[in-house]
Amino acid sequence: MTDTRTTTYRQRNITDQPNTDSRNQLRETASLTPAETRILALLPTYRTLAAIGTELGVGRPTVKTHVENIYKKLGATTRAEAVALADSVGLLPPSVTDGQPPSVKLS
């Protein structure tokens, strides 16, 4: 069964979604750190920043900093926009975009 909340993020229509050239450029310029990538994978889950931090073993302020950096790198202003943009350029793992819960652990 697909988590409708994740599907909602994926189906949300962002009017300024990048075209193919812009996607490639965004993918190159939005080089996320490993920590940002782990947090990005959890953004579609609707968990709070504190809950994401607990799952990853870091504090809420650390998660907030990474989320702010993700938004800046993607040119997003909201969580939904960041997820949609990341999905459109292939930055989200397939398990996130197909509605399955992500398997993300800090090393």
C-alpha distance (Angstrom), angle and dihedral (degrees) to the residues before:
residue distance angle dihedral
M1 . . .
T2 3.78 . .
D3 3.78 119.4 .
T4 3.80 101.7 -118.9
R5 3.79 92.4 -152.4
T6 3.81 91.8 60.6
T7 3.79 90.7 43.8
T8 3.80 89.6 52.0
Y9 3.80 90.4 57.1
R10 3.78 90.8 48.4
Q11 3.79 95.0 46.9
R12 3.79 95.2 45.3
N13 3.78 108.6 118.4
I14 3.77 111.7 -130.3
T15 3.80 106.6 -166.3
D16 3.80 93.5 -152.2
Q17 3.80 96.9 51.0
P18 3.79 108.5 150.7
N19 3.80 122.6 -104.6
T20 3.82 119.5 -126.2
D21 3.82 95.8 -82.0
S22 3.79 91.5 45.5
R23 3.81 90.5 48.1
N24 3.78 91.9 54.8
Q25 3.79 91.0 47.3
L26 3.81 91.6 46.6
R27 3.81 91.2 49.2
E28 3.82 89.8 52.3
T29 3.80 97.2 44.1
A30 3.79 95.3 40.4
S31 3.77 92.9 65.4
L32 3.78 99.4 165.8
T33 3.76 122.7 -156.4
P34 3.81 117.7 -119.1
A35 3.81 89.8 -103.5
E36 3.81 91.9 50.6
T37 3.80 90.0 48.7
R38 3.81 91.5 53.0
I39 3.79 91.0 50.1
L40 3.81 93.2 44.0
A41 3.80 88.8 57.3
L42 3.81 89.4 58.1
L43 3.81 98.0 46.5
P44 3.84 94.2 86.8
T45 3.81 90.7 57.6
Y46 3.83 94.8 76.2
R47 3.80 89.5 -129.3
T48 3.76 115.9 149.4
L49 3.79 118.6 -108.2
A50 3.80 88.3 -108.1
A51 3.82 91.3 53.0
I52 3.80 91.0 48.8
G53 3.80 89.1 49.8
T54 3.79 91.5 50.3
E55 3.80 91.6 50.4
L56 3.80 92.0 49.5
G57 3.79 96.1 39.8
V58 3.80 96.5 -115.7
G59 3.79 133.7 108.7
R60 3.79 126.6 -94.0
P61 3.84 92.2 -111.9
T62 3.81 89.6 56.7
V63 3.81 91.2 51.0
K64 3.81 90.7 47.0
T65 3.81 91.2 52.9
H66 3.80 91.8 49.7
V67 3.82 91.9 47.2
E68 3.81 90.6 51.1
N69 3.82 89.4 50.9
I70 3.81 91.0 48.8
Y71 3.82 90.6 51.8
K72 3.82 91.5 49.9
K73 3.80 94.1 47.4
L74 3.80 92.8 48.2
G75 3.79 95.2 39.4
A76 3.80 90.7 -121.7
T77 3.78 129.8 144.1
T78 3.81 100.2 -169.5
R79 3.77 137.7 40.7
A80 3.81 91.8 -115.2
E81 3.80 91.7 51.5
A82 3.82 92.2 47.8
V83 3.81 91.2 50.8
A84 3.82 93.0 46.4
L85 3.80 92.8 48.2
A86 3.80 93.2 45.0
D87 3.80 90.0 49.2
S88 3.81 92.5 48.2
V89 3.82 92.2 55.4
G90 3.79 96.2 40.8
L91 3.81 99.1 -107.6
L92 3.81 94.3 128.1
P93 3.79 119.7 81.2
P94 3.83 114.1 -112.5
S95 3.82 91.4 -113.2
V96 3.81 89.0 64.5
T97 3.78 96.3 47.9
D98 3.80 95.6 46.0
G99 3.80 93.1 55.1
Q100 3.79 97.1 -104.0
P101 3.79 118.3 129.0
P102 3.80 111.2 -99.7
S103 3.77 120.1 -110.8
V104 3.77 102.1 -137.5
K105 3.78 127.1 158.0
L106 3.77 132.8 165.5
S107 3.77 114.1 -121.0
